[in-house]
Amino acid sequence: MESQNLQETASGEYADRLKKLESLKESRVNPYPAKASRDLMIADLLADFVKLSEDIKEVHLCGRLRGLRSHGNLTFANLEDESGTLQIALSKKELGDEQYKRFVKMIDVADFVEVLGTCFVTHKGENSLMVKSWKLLSKALRPIPDNWYGFKDEEDRLRKRYLDILMNPETRELFKKKAAFWDVSRDFMKRHGFFEVETPTIETTTGGAEANPFKTHHDDFDLDVFLRISVGELWQKRLMAAGFEKTFEIGRVYRNEGSSLDHLQEFTNLEFYWAYANYNDGMKLAQEMYQEIAQRVFGTTEFTTKGMSYDLSGEWPKIDYRDTVLEKTGIDVLKASEEEMAAKLAELQVKYEGANRERLMDTLWKYCRKTIAGPVFLINHPKLVSPLSKAKEDNPELTERFQIIIAGSEVGNGFSELNDPVDQRARFELQQKLIDRGDKEAMMADFEFVEMLEHGMPPTCGFGFGERLFAFLVDKPIRETTLFPLMKPKNE
């Protein structure tokens, strides 16, 4: 009955394929069997084609049909699997009248099939497979969009990413490269003695960053909880207190903020924590890691992102937070009043949320960084914008923090981690006051973390970066480098 209703509402090619589906079922052909037989991937067959041709060995292949060309009693098709494409030939003489006719009448481009055949070379010199028998593995009810005319809309490409990957080899290669990006990052960490861990993604308080979290409810505990906004920063620091000295995690992070070319609400980050190291050690290791990623994944250290060219090789210079903002805006963020900073932002026509000193200071810096091609290390952040970073001994207003700046954006963030429990408690209390005043991005206080610090945590360097770095190195919006970005439901 369901199929009948579908046929009544369908039109064109979709309706035609539904009719074929029903006809196959009436002929007792299962259009969606569970089992398939395959001896080789197509690339493996092509690599050993001469030998298989000489041995006249029959092989099973499986894949999707990407082209069909019938010439009376002979039909050619392109069979595609993940490894490659091969031409297959079907003839009435080899298959018999019934099986040949069923293939021609019932099989369409985009269907998945299993074929058994022998290798041969056509008179045009194309390696091919002469099919001895075939089996339908999955009937496609919708056609694949036309390569040229049918898939131009960006929204459609992201919503139907499976078709984007199927039709565009460059998209498939992009995600293979992204997998290599994380493989190299993980390998680098492990070779440098870091222990991979997993920390909670659901928390009662979010920590490790300033961001608006996603909120949900834990029914069993009858408790509101949050999706994490960092890769377990406060948990990995607990591991430093527990006696681990080098840990890292690669995992998903969630921030309930606006979308942009450089921001998503869900993304992957790497964070590491390193006992008995400080931010200078972290800068050295992070630079080495980025350079290794560049060479091993991309084969170069020279990149262009958003029209800005930069080279990751060599030693990266350091720039001062206060000096940079002063040079570019005339505002001394350590001395200027909130009114002066707000007035400068209004003059620069920069929009921002929240009018507290921390937010004003951070917004001024973000305005300045957009002209910096990098790579550079930004250092000497004010204490107010670094609630988890250790203060500098020679100037307690500033912190031992560093950010990596490339193409006008931050693509890495690290600290000499604050391990003074008295100082940490005071900073959390300040952040709580910001929350009480309506700042959605202020950091939640975690006094159980303070209790851990009271038991003692060694001096530690922490550092994190995310898939924004990958997006920058391939010079694409971050949404393009996400397999399945969140999309608003489509109105039918």
Residue pairs with C-beta under 8 A, 6 or more apart in sequence:
3 18
3 21
3 22
6 18
7 15
7 18
7 19
7 22
10 18
13 142
13 143
14 141
14 142
17 108
17 139
17 140
17 141
17 142
17 143
18 141
20 105
20 106
20 108
20 139
21 31
21 139
21 141
23 106
24 31
24 106
24 136
24 139
25 31
27 102
29 102
29 136
30 136
31 136
31 138
31 139
32 137
32 138
32 139
33 135
33 136
33 137
36 62
36 114
36 135
36 137
37 60
37 62
37 114
37 116
38 60
38 61
38 62
38 114
39 59
39 60
39 61
40 59
40 60
40 61
41 81
41 82
41 83
41 84
42 61
42 63
42 79
42 80
42 81
42 83
42 84
42 85
42 86
43 83
43 84
44 83
45 52
45 59
45 61
45 86
45 119
45 129
46 84
46 86
46 127
49 119
49 127
52 59
52 119
53 118
53 119
53 120
53 121
56 118
57 118
57 119
58 116
58 117
58 118
58 132
59 116
59 117
59 118
59 119
59 129
60 114
60 115
60 116
61 79
61 81
61 86
61 88
61 114
61 115
61 117
61 129
62 81
62 112
62 113
62 114
62 115
62 137
63 79
63 80
63 81
63 112
63 113
64 79
64 80
64 81
64 110
64 111
64 112
64 166
65 77
65 78
65 79
65 80
65 107
65 108
65 109
65 110
65 111
65 112
65 113
66 77
66 78
66 79
66 80
66 85
66 109
66 110
66 144
67 76
67 77
67 78
67 109
68 75
68 76
68 77
68 107
68 108
68 109
69 75
69 76
69 77
70 104
73 91
73 92
73 93
73 100
74 89
74 90
74 91
74 92
75 89
75 90
75 91
75 100
75 103
75 104
76 87
76 88
76 89
76 90
76 128
77 87
77 88
77 90
78 85
78 86
78 87
78 88
79 85
79 86
79 87
79 88
79 113
79 115
79 129
80 86
86 127
86 128
86 129
87 122
87 126
87 127
87 128
87 129
88 115
88 117
88 128
88 129
88 130
88 131
89 120
89 122
89 128
89 129
89 130
89 131
90 100
90 103
90 131
90 134
91 100
91 130
92 100
92 101
94 130
94 131
94 132
95 103
95 131
95 132
95 133
95 134
99 133
99 134
103 134
106 136
107 113
107 136
108 140
108 143
109 143
109 144
110 140
110 142
110 143
110 144
111 136
111 137
111 138
111 139
111 140
112 136
112 137
112 138
112 140
113 134
113 135
113 136
113 137
114 134
114 135
114 137
115 129
115 131
115 133
115 134
115 135
116 131
116 132
116 133
116 134
117 129
117 130
117 131
117 132
118 129
118 130
118 132
119 127
119 128
119 129
119 130
120 128
120 129
120 130
121 127
121 128
122 128
144 163
144 166
144 167
145 151
145 163
145 167
147 167
151 157
151 163
151 164
151 167
155 487
157 163
157 164
158 164
158 479
158 480
158 485
158 487
159 487
159 490
161 171
161 483
161 484
164 171
165 171
165 172
165 175
174 474
174 476
174 480
174 481
175 483
177 297
177 298
177 474
178 467
178 470
178 481
180 296
180 297
181 293
181 297
181 467
181 470
181 473
182 250
182 268
182 270
184 292
184 293
184 296
184 297
185 250
185 270
185 289
185 293
186 196
186 250
188 288
188 289
188 292
188 293
189 196
189 248
189 270
189 272
189 289
190 196
192 246
192 285
193 246
194 246
194 247
194 248
194 272
194 274
195 244
195 246
195 247
195 248
196 247
196 248
196 249
196 250
197 232
197 236
197 239
197 244
197 247
197 248
197 249
198 249
198 251
199 228
199 231
199 232
199 235
199 236
199 249
199 251
200 228
200 232
200 235
201 227
201 228
201 251
201 252
201 254
202 216
202 218
202 225
202 226
202 227
202 228
203 225
203 226
203 227
203 228
204 223
204 225
204 226
205 226
205 444
205 445
205 446
206 213
206 226
206 228
206 229
206 230
206 443
206 444
207 229
207 230
207 233
207 234
207 388
207 443
207 444
207 446
207 449
208 228
208 229
208 230
208 231
208 232
208 233
208 234
208 271
208 388
209 229
209 230
209 233
209 255
209 443
210 387
210 441
210 442
210 443
211 229
211 255
211 256
211 257
211 441
212 255
212 256
212 257
212 440
212 441
213 226
213 227
213 228
213 229
213 254
213 255
213 256
214 226
214 227
214 254
214 255
214 256
214 265
215 224
215 225
215 226
215 256
216 224
216 225
216 226
216 227
217 223
217 224
217 225
218 224
218 225
226 444
227 254
228 253
228 254
229 253
229 254
229 255
230 253
230 269
230 271
230 464
231 249
231 250
231 251
231 253
231 269
231 270
231 271
231 464
232 249
232 251
232 271
233 271
233 273
233 388
233 462
233 464
234 446
234 449
236 247
236 248
236 249
236 271
236 272
236 273
236 462
237 273
237 417
237 449
237 452
237 457
237 460
237 462
238 449
238 452
239 247
239 273
240 247
240 273
240 275
240 457
240 458
240 460
241 452
241 453
241 455
241 456
241 457
241 458
244 275
245 274
245 275
245 276
245 458
246 272
246 273
246 274
246 275
247 272
247 273
248 270
248 271
248 272
248 273
249 270
249 271
250 268
250 269
250 270
251 268
251 269
252 266
252 267
252 268
253 266
253 267
253 268
253 269
253 466
254 265
254 266
255 263
255 265
256 265
257 263
257 265
259 265
259 479
261 477
261 478
261 479
262 409
262 468
262 471
262 477
262 478
263 478
264 478
264 479
264 482
264 485
264 486
265 486
266 486
267 466
267 467
267 468
267 478
267 482
268 466
268 467
269 464
269 465
269 466
269 467
270 464
270 465
270 466
271 462
271 463
271 464
272 462
272 463
272 464
273 417
273 460
273 461
273 462
274 281
274 282
274 285
274 460
274 461
274 462
274 463
275 458
275 459
275 460
276 458
276 459
276 460
277 459
277 460
277 461
278 390
278 400
278 416
278 459
278 461
279 379
279 400
279 401
279 402
279 414
279 415
279 416
279 461
281 461
282 402
282 414
282 415
282 416
282 461
282 462
282 463
283 316
283 377
283 402
283 414
285 463
286 404
286 412
286 414
286 463
286 465
287 315
287 316
287 375
290 312
290 375
290 404
290 412
290 469
291 301
291 312
291 313
293 469
293 473
294 300
294 301
294 303
294 312
294 473
295 301
297 473
298 473
301 311
301 312
301 313
302 309
302 310
302 311
302 312
302 313
303 309
303 310
303 311
303 312
303 472
303 473
303 475
304 310
304 475
305 406
305 407
305 472
305 473
305 475
306 407
306 408
306 475
308 373
308 374
308 407
308 408
309 373
310 373
310 374
310 375
310 406
310 407
311 375
312 375
316 374
316 375
316 376
316 377
316 404
317 376
317 377
318 376
318 377
318 378
318 379
318 402
319 372
319 376
319 377
319 378
319 379
319 405
320 378
320 379
320 380
321 333
321 365
321 378
321 379
321 380
321 381
321 382
321 398
322 332
322 333
322 334
322 380
322 382
322 398
324 365
324 368
324 369
324 378
325 331
325 332
325 333
325 364
325 365
325 368
326 332
326 333
328 367
328 368
328 371
329 344
329 348
329 364
329 367
329 368
330 344
331 340
331 341
331 344
331 364
333 341
333 361
333 364
333 365
333 382
334 382
334 397
336 344
338 355
338 356
338 357
338 360
341 357
341 360
341 361
341 364
342 355
342 360
344 364
345 352
345 360
345 363
345 364
345 367
348 367
350 363
350 367
352 359
352 360
352 363
353 359
353 440
353 441
354 438
354 439
354 440
354 441
356 434
356 437
356 439
357 384
358 384
358 385
358 434
358 439
358 442
359 439
359 441
361 382
361 384
361 385
362 385
365 385
369 378
369 405
369 408
369 409
369 410
370 408
370 409
371 408
372 405
372 408
373 406
373 407
373 408
374 404
374 405
374 406
374 407
375 404
375 405
375 406
376 404
376 405
377 402
377 403
377 404
377 405
378 402
378 403
378 404
378 405
378 410
379 401
379 402
380 392
380 395
380 398
380 399
380 401
381 389
381 398
381 399
381 401
381 403
382 397
382 398
382 399
383 389
383 391
383 396
383 397
383 398
383 399
383 427
386 399
386 401
386 415
387 418
387 427
387 428
387 430
387 431
387 443
388 415
388 417
388 418
388 424
388 427
388 443
389 399
389 400
389 401
389 415
389 416
389 417
389 418
390 399
390 400
390 415
390 416
390 417
390 418
390 419
390 420
390 459
391 397
391 398
391 399
391 400
391 418
391 423
392 398
392 399
392 400
399 415
399 416
400 415
400 416
401 413
401 414
401 415
401 416
402 413
402 414
402 415
403 410
403 412
403 413
403 414
404 410
404 411
404 412
404 413
404 465
405 411
406 469
406 472
407 472
409 468
409 472
411 465
411 466
411 468
411 469
411 472
412 463
412 464
412 465
412 469
413 463
413 464
413 465
414 461
414 462
414 463
414 464
415 461
415 462
415 463
416 459
416 460
416 461
417 457
417 459
417 460
417 461
417 462
418 424
418 427
419 453
419 457
419 458
419 459
419 460
420 453
421 450
421 451
421 453
421 454
424 449
424 450
424 453
425 447
425 450
428 443
428 445
428 446
428 447
428 450
429 445
431 442
431 443
431 444
431 445
432 442
432 444
432 445
434 442
435 442
435 444
467 478
467 481
467 482
468 478
470 481
471 477
471 478
471 480
471 481
474 481
479 485
